[in-house]
Amino acid sequence: MSDDNLKNPSTPHEFSAYGAKPATLNPNFENGDFAPFDSAANPPVDLEACWEKVSARMRIDLGDAAWRSWIKPLRVGSLHNNMLTIEADSSLARDRVNSQYADRLRVISAAEFTGVKRVEVRLAVRPQSIAERAPRITDNDKGSAFAANSTKYDRAQSDSATGATPEKFDPLAGLDPRYTFANFVVGKPNELAFAVARRTAESEKVAFNPLFLYGGVGLGKTHLMHAIAWHIREQAPSRKVMYLSAEKFMYRFVRALRFRDTMSFKEQFRSVDVLMIDDVQFISGKDSTQEEFFHTFNALVEDGRQVIISADKSPTDLEGMEERLRSRLGWGMVADIHPADYELRLGILQAKAERAQIQIPDKVLEFLAHKIVSNVRELEGALNRIMAHAMLVGREITIESAADLLADLLRASSRQISVDAIQKRVAAHYGIRVSEMFSARRARNIARPRQVAMYLTKNLTSLSYPEIGRQFGGRDHTTVMHAVKTIETLTLSDSRLGEDVDLLRSLLSN
Ligand SMILES: Nc1ncnc2c1ncn2[C@@H]1O[C@H](COP(=O)(O)OP(=O)(O)OP(=O)(O)O)[C@@H](O)[C@H]1O
């Protein structure tokens, strides 16, 4: 869709995947076997015209940059049984739109597809794009599990990498323009990561090498990585910065092997001033990619170039990563991003609502900050839904209407159990102080409840053994493993303990 089309919605829309076809026909019907849209339930709908309106509203809503990156390349596919299919040109783009903009697309589509009683939105990859796809990488390719995190940069690289000729490589294409330091809200849980990221971006000389940022899903690692790249690009344009996901690093490496082009691969990566690799855990268990990464890493660090890495775990907890690489990754500055606390969640909501210039009452923002505790991405998703609704109905949103709109998210969120809640509940049950969960005391009346709490944490949360150890006063992961095994065994023979554990589990789960 060209920008002109937006200004003039009557201009026929270039529909490259299918050729120019009448807008009210379903392009999914091949060989001229066209059927009117949704003939059973609704009158024919001018899909192109409706989609243009949706797209135009998304443009106003998201701002030009995000719209250009993510919405503009989408095509309207079909509308069948109230299911509107929107097509992206790659699975990376589809997943990204799905995770970031689907709610807003749904609400706006429901309003703009007039004449249709109800619209559900589904995102798909344009069939032509699937056919064009390069053969998949066999080295344990994680595929779409990672696609949601990929940027347009990845998509551009991936799409251009499908041809047989060496692709033109833009090392910074597709950095998300919203991911800047200015747009990053700082609070206790992320202040260290923010400070070192800023320092690294501002330093003319290599600051910490490597800088290793880690934290759970959706807590802002990619945001900080992009912010560093933006800052360097603006302040020191002569420095050569390369940013890419570890998935893409592997992709490019495998491709270089396939085209026997490893020399130029090495040259490309070793000639940069700053190398940024996002989600490095992706290469866990991928031995040859790790080997190549190890050599690239060493070459750069030895040559005094800056390396910046992000991952979902600390270097020592990266399972499936070679020991020598894990230890190198931990050599420089390691900074973690903790889950956002209430104040930070509220701050992020306020900043985002303010930027979107949409009035949401404080009470509603506070309600969201209390209820959506999983991660910032989900928090953003919830706010987007509320803002889209506020924009559409033009009425002030209340806590009740927010709760209705977010019923599914709130249910999922309330099922999440925190270590803190487990420790408090177990301590209360056994009549000990919560602080004993972290203490070094080994007396049986303290040690056993602590083991029960570790066992429940392993069972009711997704935390790893090392992470649990840290939450229990910095204990070693082997201590946690021992505790879990002990309780598992004891509950088989000690019915009293078995009952205690069952009771606690059900109290915590409901
Ligand atoms: N402190 C913050 N201030 C503003 N926005 C934030 C903050 N933290 C996270 N976000 C936003 O939350 C969303 C998710 O962040 P991001 O993609 O950087 O997470 P991530 O840690 O890289 O996740 P993943 O592990 O899935 O790769 C982004 O839209 C980002 O802008």
Ligand as a Chemical Component Dictionary entry (heavy atoms), coordinates in Angstrom:
data_LIG
# 
_chem_comp.id                   LIG 
_chem_comp.type                 NON-POLYMER 
_chem_comp.pdbx_formal_charge   0 
_chem_comp.three_letter_code    LIG 
# 
loop_
_chem_comp_atom.comp_id 
_chem_comp_atom.atom_id 
_chem_comp_atom.alt_atom_id 
_chem_comp_atom.type_symbol 
_chem_comp_atom.charge 
_chem_comp_atom.model_Cartn_x 
_chem_comp_atom.model_Cartn_y 
_chem_comp_atom.model_Cartn_z 
_chem_comp_atom.pdbx_ordinal 
LIG N1  N1  N 0 11.398 0.171   31.449 1  
LIG C1  C1  C 0 10.674 0.201   30.332 2  
LIG N2  N2  N 0 10.174 1.371   29.890 3  
LIG C2  C2  C 0 9.412  1.419   28.783 4  
LIG N3  N3  N 0 9.088  0.351   28.033 5  
LIG C3  C3  C 0 9.553  -0.839  28.427 6  
LIG C4  C4  C 0 10.370 -0.981  29.588 7  
LIG N4  N4  N 0 10.686 -2.273  29.738 8  
LIG C5  C5  C 0 10.114 -2.921  28.715 9  
LIG N5  N5  N 0 9.431  -2.063  27.928 10 
LIG C6  C6  C 0 8.642  -2.387  26.725 11 
LIG O1  O1  O 0 8.151  -3.711  26.863 12 
LIG C7  C7  C 0 8.178  -4.386  25.624 13 
LIG C8  C8  C 0 9.012  -5.645  25.762 14 
LIG O2  O2  O 0 10.367 -5.284  25.913 15 
LIG P1  P1  P 0 11.561 -6.023  25.132 16 
LIG O3  O3  O 0 11.103 -6.525  23.795 17 
LIG O4  O4  O 0 12.739 -5.140  25.158 18 
LIG O5  O5  O 0 11.732 -7.269  26.104 19 
LIG P2  P2  P 0 12.846 -8.385  26.129 20 
LIG O6  O6  O 0 13.370 -8.409  27.508 21 
LIG O7  O7  O 0 13.804 -8.200  25.015 22 
LIG O8  O8  O 0 11.940 -9.658  25.883 23 
LIG P3  P3  P 0 12.307 -11.080 25.257 24 
LIG O9  O9  O 0 12.919 -11.869 26.341 25 
LIG O10 O10 O 0 10.966 -11.600 24.879 26 
LIG O11 O11 O 0 13.227 -10.847 24.109 27 
LIG C9  C9  C 0 8.755  -3.434  24.622 28 
LIG O12 O12 O 0 7.714  -2.838  23.899 29 
LIG C10 C10 C 0 9.478  -2.393  25.471 30 
LIG O13 O13 O 0 9.504  -1.124  24.868 31 
# 
loop_
_chem_comp_bond.comp_id 
_chem_comp_bond.atom_id_1 
_chem_comp_bond.atom_id_2 
_chem_comp_bond.value_order 
_chem_comp_bond.pdbx_ordinal 
LIG N1  C1  SING 1  
LIG C1  N2  SING 2  
LIG C1  C4  DOUB 3  
LIG N2  C2  DOUB 4  
LIG C2  N3  SING 5  
LIG N3  C3  DOUB 6  
LIG C3  C4  SING 7  
LIG C3  N5  SING 8  
LIG C4  N4  SING 9  
LIG N4  C5  DOUB 10 
LIG C5  N5  SING 11 
LIG N5  C6  SING 12 
LIG C6  O1  SING 13 
LIG C6  C10 SING 14 
LIG O1  C7  SING 15 
LIG C7  C8  SING 16 
LIG C7  C9  SING 17 
LIG C8  O2  SING 18 
LIG O2  P1  SING 19 
LIG P1  O3  DOUB 20 
LIG P1  O4  SING 21 
LIG P1  O5  SING 22 
LIG O5  P2  SING 23 
LIG P2  O6  DOUB 24 
LIG P2  O7  SING 25 
LIG P2  O8  SING 26 
LIG O8  P3  SING 27 
LIG P3  O9  DOUB 28 
LIG P3  O10 SING 29 
LIG P3  O11 SING 30 
LIG C9  O12 SING 31 
LIG C9  C10 SING 32 
LIG C10 O13 SING 33 
# 
